[in-house]
């Protein structure tokens, strides 16, 4: 495996996230902090999931065989549940923090909940993607032949695309989740949880990359459209934006003269 | 040590052609400066007592000091929050850079992960077959190391109390000389060896000489702020690499834990050496040795406008807060409440000083953060997850510490929270998360 594979897969997996970070988050210190706190919450949720899996394994005395595979699947699903739980906990924390900020300096505009939803989703996504993919990436720099035992030779590409879709999905899930919490629409939370479980479950049929990757991308597109409308977009605003006739673009042009 | 500083640099004349900022801190009006000076002296003391590797200012530089006491509290909180986030980022960036340098070196240059002996401060070996013996040895090593540090700190307090400034300065200069020349030479040698690049001695000496000489000038005298910060980051990274190489495995972890506890005790207890140092410096209103403190201040010292004569004696100028970001702009908004009241006597002359609305962090903090992350990178079985988890944990700890600083507005140690989080996450990620993620990855499951 070569440097080309390394850089290619790295940019496939993390390129969009990096672009999102550079253009929307890096300029504002408060957003960076909320991003890192989001990443930390994901990390803590992973810690609890690993603890659960570890305890389940020690209870069944580490016997090899199909029970390990079932335990792993159970561990993965419980992990999804714990991640969404921590997303809710982070929502509560952000709510308290923005109330605190507002009470302390009422003139200053604290970041809106929608923005925090996006930032937290990105934090979760980046951490999730990095933890899933970084070890694989570093292995791709070393010597080896992919698929020599009959596995798919597209292992790295598949993992990179999967990581990308997980990162984007976390962003969309974050937006939808927080909006559901704000408007007390618990059905939105349920849908986020179920779609996360579905995406994770789809990876259980792992050798069949085509199916699981394509369906995950379809889910991502659907979630993306939903998140767009939830965040306040509309067909009209999209059209104006694409035709460069939206308010921000026009104002920006005015200002630069 | 994390500090907010208001400084004035009235002793230097800055004109439009100089954009240099003195490395000397201006006359302190707050505790942290004294502490810093003491740490520097502390470090210097420690440097001198070691022939080769040194155990740096672990105790001294881990303090945080807030700004002025006795400010209107509501306004204070508002102001703190107003620049709280910016200061956190101003510290995230150098800490991250230092860690990146250390981790990159550990992962690529094999020299720093090879066992080649131990420091004289950790005489007990860890090569014993029994676990109990190994644990005992590492605890003994830690005790020796910590007692050396305590002795150094007390020696430093004594020196400072007796005003032996030349001594302390000499120490500081000697220690930075060693870091900037000897350790850089070794580091460069190992990097060249790793990448199999040939370099002739004249080029090598020219490079090291220039690097070291500019570093000495920047750190001990005047230099552009960015260059000074870069040098401080580099010497912290070099020091951390030395620790990672020469501290045995278990001793390193126990030492990290013990240092945080000592830090907490030394800063917060009324009879703690560092607290005493701070108070002494505060009483004397003296400048602190800047050589071992990282300053993230956004100070502008070029071409300041004339003061409005009507606002003499008050630094209540309406600066534009938006201009804080660029290096050559008025740094600070008109929030003088958070900082020490300006010295009287600026009657309409050109304002040379600029209030630093920056944060200072001791180099010992940088070093121990990097040691933790570097050890995680070195000892994990090629596992990046552990390193990243420790990195995030340390950043979160730093964030929390800054938040506490904003809330309590008094001297706080910067090590305990970050190191505690770092240690918890290191051990839990290495033992719990790593097998889970590895098993998931081998079955290509995604959560």
Interface residues (C-beta under 8 A of the other chain):
Chain A: X29 X30 X32 X33 X36 X37 X39 X40 X43 X46 X47 X49 X50 X51 X53 X54 X69 X72 X73 X75 X76 X79 X80 X83 X101 X104 X105 X108 X127 X128 X130 X131 X132 X134 X135 X136 X138 X159 X162 X166 X199 X200 X203 X204 X206
Chain B: X77 X78 X81 X82 X85 X86 X88 X89 X92 X382 X383 X384 X385 X388 X389 X392 X393 X395 X396 X399 X425 X428 X429 X432 X433 X435 X436 X437 X438 X439 X440 X441 X443 X444 X445 X446 X447
